[in-house]
Amino acid sequence: MTTQFHQNHIRNFLNSFEETPNIPLDLQLRHYLKQNKAIGSKDRKVIGDTIYDLIRFKGLIDRSISKNPTWDERLEKYLKSSIEEMGNHRELLPHEKVSFPKEFYDLLLSHLGRDATDEFCRNSNLPAPLTIRVNLLKISREELFKKLSSLFPVSLCQESAVGITFHKKINFFELPEFKQGLFEVQDEASQLVAEYVEAKPGDEVLDYCAGSGGKSLSIATKMKGKGQIFLHDVRKKALEMAKQRFKRAGIQNIQILLDLPPSLKNRMNHLLLDVPCTGSGTWRRNPDQKWKFNKSVLENLVLEQRKIFDEAMPYLGSKGRIVYATCSVLPEENEMQIDYFCQKYKLKSVKPFFKSFPKPNEKDGFFAALLEKTDSV
């Protein structure tokens, strides 16, 4: 039940969050709730769920009310009418019915057809699963699962051998197991993408767009403290966060580099390019991002992805392998890019692409390709 107390906080948040459009919804909401510590856990859930629904179904709600509506008008409509009722309106266009921007809907429709496009959109309007990756350097999945299952409703991931999914929202970051570095929050598909980097003890790995190091943390467990992982990113704050995460996980064979030295060129056994993308496979976590999509944004991202690939290639060793990855479901960022890279650099795909689509209570949408030079043995 949404009380006046809830509505006041919902309005306060929604009327301010668009002032910082470059910060994703999940981070903004976390910051807001952190600033308002007096809000209890049950109230947080009502407030958070309502905010996410309003943004997921903004297109559908807007279709039901006046042009250029305010968030107050949207909230009033949401409280008076169900999403199901609004979605059953006869005059709705296909993209309006699933509350997605027309430009993205039509693009995905051209690749997938109507049924798969509608399924993707509907699934992207559902809550995302809450999944963690066990740090095998400190504990086995079985042991951690036993600990957690006595406290929370959890289940083992079906594909990732190190994943556990929670079936109830909790504050992971306050758990003693998190503070001890026994796990990190990571979607199952992201865990499987990290598996495409087949690093062994003693190898050298360059995570070129490392961010806060989520995939490198996963890769490091396979290296067992031997060899070296180099984390590079243009975002200094993200690298500072990575440093904290590696310290908590007890991993030391890393170097965090804002600038890459020439001495690393032609050396890497593995190159991970988890490139910036539309993030379309993860929009259920940040539904605000779908409303920012347009073809110009996509075209710029495609160029940026190619630029990153060009910049990173000189660091690959003669027999090294590249993992190119996105959290997008668009061929323009995935298969079409691989065709371009293979032709330009005389590369070949080593094994089938990893591809996942958002499904209820399952992993996000990700893509990964494992590549090597055609003359490598």
N, C-alpha and C positions, 0 to 999 in steps of 0.2 A: 504494500500500500504506500502510495506517494503522499506524504504529509506536506504541510506548508513549510516545515523545516527543511525537508528534502528539496522542495521546489525552489526555495531561496538559494540554496547552495548550487543547484543545477543552473539556475539563471546566472548567478555570479560567475560560475565557471564558463558557461557558454558565451556570455557577453564579453569575456576577456581572452578566451583562448585563441581567437582569430587574430589577435594583436601580435602573436608570435608564430606566424605560419610555418616557419622553418623547423619548429620543434614538433615531433610527432605527438599524437593524441595521448598515447600511453604514458609518455614521459611527463607531459603537462598535467595529466590527471594525478599521477603519482606525486608530483610536486605540490599540487593544490591540496591533496589530502594530508601531505606531510606538514603543510603550513597550518592546517586546521585539525590539530590533534584531538580536539574535543569531539570530533565525529566518531561515533562508535562503529564497530565492525559491521553490524547489521545495517546501519544507516549508510556506511560506505558502499556496501553492495547495492543497495537500492539506488543511490546516487550514481554510482559507476555504470550500472546496467542501463539506467534511463538515458544517461548521456550517450553511451554507445549506441543505443537504439535510435536516438534522435539523429545521430550523425550517419549511421548505416542507412536509415530510411528517409534521409533528408529529401531526396528526389521525389519519393512517393508522397511524403507529407506535403511538400511544396505544391505538388500537382493538385492537392486537395484543398488548398487555400489560396490566398491572393498572391499576386506577383510580388517579388522582393519581400518576403515575409521576414519578420524578426524572429529571434529565438524564443521570445515570449509567446508569439503566436504559434510557433511550431509546438512548443511544450503544451499549450492549451489544447491544440488539435490532437496531439498524441494522448493526452489524458482523457479526452472525451470520446475518442474513436480508436478501435484496435487496428493494428497494422494489417491484419487479415481482411477487415472490412474495407480499408482503403485500397488494398490490392485487388479486390474483386470488382472494382469499377469497370464498366464495359468499355469506356472510351480510352482506357490507358493504352499507350504504345508499349511494344515489347520491352524496351529498356526502362520505361517508367514502372512497369509491373514488378521488375526485380530491383528497382531503385539503384540503377547504375547510370553513369554518364553515357550519352548516346555515342559519342566518338569512340570510347573504349568498347562499348557493346558491339558496335558495327565492325570494328577491327577484329575482335575475337570471333564474331560471327563468320567473318570471311575465312578464318582458319579452321574453325571447329564445327560450324553448323549450329542450328538453333538449339537442339536438345542439350548438347554439351555446353554451349554458352550459357543457357539458362541455368543449368546445373551448377556451373562454376559461380555464377552470380548469387544464386540462392545460398550455396555453401559459404560464400564469402561474407554473407550477411549473418552468419551464425557465430557464436562465441568460439574463440580458438582454444585448443586444449592446452593444459599446463604441464609441460614436460621438462624433466631434468636429465642431465647426463652424469652418470656416476664416475667419480675420479678413481680409476682402478689402481692408481699408484698408492692410494690410501685405504681402500676398502673394496670388497667384491660387491657386485650388484645384488647378489642373494642376501648378503649380510645387511646392506643398507635397506633393501626392500623389507626385510624382516623388522628392522627398527621402525621404518616409516608406516608399515601396514598396521602396526599396533596403535597408531595414533590417527591415521588419516585413511580415507578410501583411495587406494592407489592400485595400479595394475602395471605389469611389465609391458614395455613396448614390444610389438610383434616382429619388427624388422631390425631395429637397432639392439644390439646385444648389451648396450650400456645405458639404455633408456628406461625411465619410469615415468608414468603419467599419473597426475593427480586428478581426481574427479570432483574436487571442491576447491574453490579459491582460498588460498592462504597467503600469508606474508612470508615467502621463502626466506627473505633476508634476515629474519629474526630467529630462524631455526638454528640451534647449536650445531647441527650437522653441516649447515651452510658455512657458518663461521669457522668450522674446523677444516673447511676445504674438501669435504667429502663429495660434493656435487656442485654443478653449475646449471643454471637454467638454460636450456637449449632445446629447440624443437627437434623432433625425431628426424625430419627430413634434413635439417642442418647437420645433425650427427652423421647421417648417411653420406652426405656430401663430403664431410671431412674424411670419411673412410676411403674416398677416391684418391687421397694422397697416401700412397703406399710406402710411407717412410719406414725405414729400419734403423735400429741402433747404429750410430756412427754417420748417418746421412746429414746433409746440409739442406735445409728447407728455407725458402723465402716466401713469407706470407706478405704479398706486396700491398694489398689493401686490407691490412689486418684489423682495422677498427679497434675494438676492445679485446680482440684476441680469442673469441669464442672457438673458432675452428682450430686454431693453433694449440689451444689447451687440449683439445681432443687428440690432435696429431701427436703431441708430446708424450702421451701415455704409451704410445707404441715404440717410442725411441728409448724409453727406460733410462733417461738421464745421459745418454751417449749421443754424440753428434751435436748439432746446433740448429736452432730455429731463429731466424731473423724476422722480426716484425717491423714492417714499414707502413706508415700512413702519413698523409698530409695533415691529419687532425691531431694536434698535440694532446688535447684533452683525452681523446680516445686511447692514445698510447699510454697515458698516465693511468687510466683505468685498467688497461691490460697489465701493467706492471703490478698493480695491487692484486689482480686476479691470479697471476702466476705465483705471487708470493703466498697467497692463501692456499693455493693448490700444492705448494711445496715443490715447484718446478724451477730449476736453476739454469738449465742449458738453453738460455734464450739471450738474444740481444735485441733491444728495442732501439730502432734507428729512425729518426725523423729525416735524416739524409743518408743515402746509401753510398759507401765508399767505392771507388773504382776497383778496389782489390777483390770485391765479391763477384765481379763479372766473369762469365764462362765457368762458374763453379757449381752452381746449384744442382743437386740431384732432383729436387722437386720445387716447382714454382706454383704457388696457389694464387689465382687471380679471382677473388670473390668480389666482383666489380660492382660499382654503383649501378643501380637499375631502377625500374619503375616500382619494384617491390610488389607487383600485382599478386604474387602468390601468397603474400602475407597481409593483404588488406583487411582481413577480418580482425587483425590486431590493431591496425590503424586505419579505420575506414575513412578518415578525413583525407587520406592520400588519394583515394579514387576520384574525389571531386576536383583534384588539382591536375588530373591527367589531361593532356592534349597531345596531338601528333608532333607538335613542335618540341615538347619536352622529351618525347620518345626519340626523335631524330637527334637531339643534342646528346642524349644518353648513349645512343649507338656510336656517335663520334667519340665521346669520352671513353667508352669501353675499348675502342680501337686504339686510341691514344695510349691508354694504360697498357694494353698488350704490347704496343711498340716500345714503350719505355722499359717494360719488364724483360722482354726477350733477351737482351744482351747478358743477363745474369744467369741464363740457363746453361748448364754444362752440356758437353757434346752428346752425352747419352741421357740427359735429364728428361724429365716429364713435366708437363704442364696440366694443371687442373683449372679449367675455366668454369666459373660458377656464378649463378644469379639466383635471386629469390623471385624470379619473374616467370610467367607462363607464356610470354609472347615470343613467337619464333623470331621476330626481328632482333631480339636480344639474345637468342639462344642458337637454334640450329642455323639460322642464316648467318650469324656471326662466325660460327664454327666453319662453315663453308668458306667464308672470306679469309679467315686466319689460315686455314689449311692451304688454300691456293696461294696466298701471299708468302707464307713462310715454308711451304713444302712440308706440311705436317700431315699426320694421319691420326685417326681416332683409334685408340688401343682397345677399347671395349664399348659396349652399348652405352648410350647416354643414360644418365640418371634423370628421370622425370617424375615429378609428383604433382598432384592437383589437390587443393583443399577439399577435404571430405569431413563430414560430421565426426567429431571426436577423434580425428586422425591428423596426420602431419600436414604441414603447410605445402604450398607449391614451390618447388625448387627445380633447378636444372644444373647438371654438371657434365662435363666432358673431360676425358683423360686423353691427352695428346702427346705425341712425340715426333721427332724429326723422321722423315721417311728413310734417311740413310743410317739411322741408329740401329743397333743390333739387338 
